[in-house]
């Protein structure tokens, strides 16, 4: 991610997937998939390391309209609820 921040180049996409409970009578699970396209990393940095622990960092980004797909953001919801 550090290289992407410094290159100022677009990342084709970032996929975020959130899994829920198993859907009864199916091999699938409740799933929400978020996929912004044509992503640019706004700010970044190297996390500060001050000992053995879990290291976290914040990554700010923007998604612009991808002219090939005419979509800046795609979302998919899989659920067992028949009303969707």
Secondary structure as UniProt FT lines:
FT   HELIX           2..7
FT   STRAND          11..22
FT   TURN            24..25
FT   STRAND          29..43
FT   STRAND          60..63
FT   TURN            67..70
FT   STRAND          73..78
FT   TURN            82..83
//
